[in-house]
Amino acid sequence: MTPELADKITRVCDPAKDGWTDAEQGIHMAQSIIDLKHPVSVELGVYAGKGLVCMALGHKANGSGKVIGIDPWLPSASVEGQPEDHAKWWAKLDHDRIYNMAKENVIRYGVSEFAQLVRSKSEDAPVPLEIGVLRIDGNHGPRCIVDVRRFAPAVVVGGTLYLDDVNWPNGPLQNGADEDLADMGFAKILEIGSTYVFKRTRK
């Protein structure tokens, strides 16, 4: 990765902007895409698009491929299975504003050719036949395990999976996501804050 690209991703991930993807994870995801050179990446849970833009910048650096960002931007989907305090926060959020922000960020950072937004619940969205890099950052409640079981099997051997907010109440680890991934041939290689990074070593 060039210093110029790392600097751009750092600006995308400015903590003062809406969203929670930090520069360390943004750079790591982009580098994974650059290294693997697989044409299809997927992000579940886009929010305002920080992570999506970082992944798209990886494809742009390769000059090919795209990241598919799947998110319903819908209060009812955000509050499902959440603790009361989190559910209240998500219920009050203007999801249409956040969706429009994601669209604007794709344009602002020059990655329209390398990013596709799909406004849909993850369970209703088609799963690509193959995925090089997968980020699971949608609803962190019990249904996150559904995202793991639907999308992780499509990750190619050598591909990378980012499982975000593993410490969420009644979230990924409490529902056995790490055990499911181990059964599918994924090995944890890194922790970035509350994100576990897995590499697929076998099918």
C-alpha positions as CSV (number, residue, x, y, z in Angstrom):
1,M,0.0,0.0,0.0
2,T,1.3,3.4,-0.9
3,P,1.7,6.1,1.8
4,E,-0.8,8.2,-0.2
5,L,-3.5,5.5,0.0
6,A,-2.8,5.0,3.7
7,D,-3.2,8.7,4.3
8,K,-6.5,8.8,2.4
9,I,-7.9,5.9,4.4
10,T,-6.9,7.6,7.6
11,R,-8.9,10.7,6.4
12,V,-11.9,8.5,5.6
13,C,-11.7,7.0,9.1
14,D,-11.5,10.3,10.9
15,P,-13.3,9.6,14.2
16,A,-15.1,12.9,14.0
17,K,-17.1,11.5,11.1
18,D,-20.2,9.3,11.4
19,G,-19.3,5.6,11.8
20,W,-16.9,3.5,13.8
21,T,-14.3,2.0,11.4
22,D,-10.9,3.2,12.5
23,A,-7.8,3.7,10.4
24,E,-6.1,0.5,11.5
25,Q,-8.9,-1.7,10.4
26,G,-9.6,0.4,7.3
27,I,-6.0,0.0,6.1
28,H,-5.9,-3.7,7.0
29,M,-9.1,-4.4,5.0
30,A,-7.9,-2.5,2.0
31,Q,-4.5,-4.3,2.2
32,S,-6.2,-7.7,2.3
33,I,-8.1,-6.8,-0.9
34,I,-5.0,-5.6,-2.6
35,D,-3.0,-8.7,-1.6
36,L,-5.7,-11.2,-2.5
37,K,-6.8,-9.6,-5.8
38,H,-10.2,-11.3,-5.7
39,P,-12.9,-9.4,-7.6
40,V,-15.6,-9.6,-5.0
41,S,-15.7,-8.3,-1.4
42,V,-18.8,-8.0,0.8
43,E,-19.6,-5.8,3.8
44,L,-22.7,-6.6,5.9
45,G,-23.7,-3.5,7.8
46,V,-22.6,-0.4,5.9
47,Y,-23.9,2.5,8.1
48,A,-22.4,5.7,6.7
49,G,-19.8,3.9,4.5
50,K,-16.4,4.3,6.2
51,G,-15.6,0.6,6.0
52,L,-17.1,0.3,2.5
53,V,-15.0,3.1,1.1
54,C,-11.9,1.6,2.6
55,M,-12.6,-1.7,1.0
56,A,-13.5,0.0,-2.3
57,L,-10.2,1.9,-2.2
58,G,-8.5,-1.5,-2.1
59,H,-10.3,-2.5,-5.3
60,K,-9.5,0.8,-6.8
61,A,-5.8,0.3,-6.1
62,N,-6.0,-3.0,-8.0
63,G,-8.0,-1.4,-10.8
64,S,-10.7,-4.1,-10.7
65,G,-13.4,-5.7,-8.7
66,K,-15.9,-4.2,-6.2
67,V,-17.2,-4.4,-2.7
68,I,-20.9,-5.1,-2.2
69,G,-22.3,-3.3,0.8
70,I,-25.5,-4.8,2.2
71,D,-27.6,-2.9,4.8
72,P,-31.4,-2.4,5.1
73,W,-30.9,1.1,6.7
74,L,-34.1,0.2,8.6
75,P,-34.9,0.9,12.3
76,S,-36.8,-2.4,12.7
77,A,-33.7,-4.4,11.5
78,S,-31.3,-2.4,13.7
79,V,-33.2,-2.9,17.0
80,E,-33.9,-6.6,16.5
81,G,-32.4,-8.6,19.4
82,Q,-30.7,-5.5,21.0
83,P,-30.5,-4.6,24.7
84,E,-33.0,-1.9,25.6
85,D,-30.5,1.0,25.7
86,H,-29.1,0.1,22.3
87,A,-32.5,-0.5,20.8
88,K,-33.6,3.0,21.9
89,W,-30.6,4.6,20.2
90,W,-31.1,2.8,16.9
91,A,-34.9,3.4,17.0
92,K,-34.3,7.2,17.1
93,L,-31.6,7.2,14.3
94,D,-32.6,8.7,11.0
95,H,-31.7,5.7,8.8
96,D,-32.5,7.5,5.5
97,R,-30.0,10.2,6.4
98,I,-27.3,7.6,7.1
99,Y,-28.1,5.8,3.8
100,N,-27.8,9.1,1.9
101,M,-24.5,9.7,3.7
102,A,-23.1,6.4,2.5
103,K,-24.1,7.1,-1.1
104,E,-22.4,10.6,-0.8
105,N,-19.2,9.1,0.6
106,V,-18.9,6.6,-2.2
107,I,-19.0,9.6,-4.7
108,R,-16.9,11.9,-2.5
109,Y,-14.0,9.4,-2.4
110,G,-14.1,8.5,-6.0
111,V,-15.1,4.8,-5.6
112,S,-18.4,4.6,-7.4
113,E,-17.0,2.1,-9.9
114,F,-15.7,-0.1,-7.1
115,A,-18.7,-0.1,-4.7
116,Q,-22.3,-1.3,-4.9
117,L,-24.9,-0.5,-2.2
118,V,-27.7,-3.0,-1.7
119,R,-30.5,-1.7,0.5
120,S,-31.7,-5.1,1.9
121,K,-31.7,-7.2,5.0
122,S,-28.7,-9.6,4.8
123,E,-31.0,-12.6,4.9
124,D,-32.8,-11.4,1.8
125,A,-29.7,-10.5,-0.2
126,P,-28.1,-13.0,-2.6
127,V,-24.8,-14.5,-1.5
128,P,-22.0,-14.2,-4.2
129,L,-20.6,-17.6,-5.3
130,E,-17.2,-16.5,-4.1
131,I,-16.0,-13.8,-1.7
132,G,-12.4,-12.7,-1.2
133,V,-12.8,-10.4,1.8
134,L,-15.9,-10.4,4.0
135,R,-16.8,-8.0,6.8
136,I,-19.6,-8.9,9.1
137,D,-20.7,-5.8,10.9
138,G,-24.5,-5.8,10.7
139,N,-26.9,-6.5,13.6
140,H,-24.7,-7.7,16.5
141,G,-27.5,-9.5,18.3
142,P,-28.4,-13.2,18.0
143,R,-29.1,-13.0,14.3
144,C,-25.4,-12.3,13.5
145,I,-24.9,-16.0,13.5
146,V,-27.2,-16.2,10.5
147,D,-24.9,-13.8,8.6
148,V,-21.9,-16.0,9.5
149,R,-23.6,-19.2,8.3
150,R,-25.0,-17.6,5.1
151,F,-22.0,-15.7,3.9
152,A,-18.8,-17.2,5.4
153,P,-19.0,-20.5,3.3
154,A,-18.6,-18.4,0.2
155,V,-15.2,-17.0,1.3
156,V,-12.4,-18.5,-0.8
157,V,-9.5,-20.4,0.7
158,G,-6.9,-17.7,1.5
159,G,-9.7,-15.1,1.9
160,T,-10.2,-12.9,5.0
161,L,-13.2,-12.4,7.2
162,Y,-13.6,-9.5,9.7
163,L,-16.1,-10.2,12.5
164,D,-16.8,-6.9,14.2
165,D,-18.0,-6.1,17.7
166,V,-17.3,-9.6,19.1
167,N,-17.9,-8.4,22.6
168,W,-21.5,-7.1,21.9
169,P,-24.1,-8.3,24.5
170,N,-25.6,-11.6,23.3
171,G,-23.5,-11.1,20.1
172,P,-21.1,-13.1,17.9
173,L,-19.1,-15.0,20.5
174,Q,-22.0,-15.7,22.8
175,N,-23.8,-17.3,19.9
176,G,-20.9,-19.4,18.8
177,A,-19.7,-17.5,15.7
178,D,-16.0,-18.3,16.3
179,E,-16.8,-22.0,16.7
180,D,-18.8,-22.1,13.5
181,L,-16.0,-20.4,11.7
182,A,-13.5,-22.9,13.0
183,D,-15.7,-25.7,11.7
184,M,-15.7,-24.0,8.3
185,G,-11.9,-23.9,8.2
186,F,-11.2,-20.3,9.4
187,A,-8.3,-19.6,11.8
188,K,-8.2,-16.4,13.8
189,I,-5.0,-14.4,12.9
190,L,-5.5,-11.1,14.5
191,E,-7.5,-8.8,16.8
192,I,-8.1,-5.2,15.9
193,G,-9.9,-3.6,18.8
194,S,-13.2,-5.5,19.1
195,T,-12.8,-7.1,15.7
196,Y,-11.5,-10.6,15.1
197,V,-9.8,-11.2,11.8
198,F,-9.9,-14.8,10.4
199,K,-8.1,-16.4,7.4
200,R,-9.8,-19.3,5.6
201,T,-7.2,-22.1,5.4
202,R,-9.5,-24.9,4.1
203,K,-13.1,-25.7,3.1
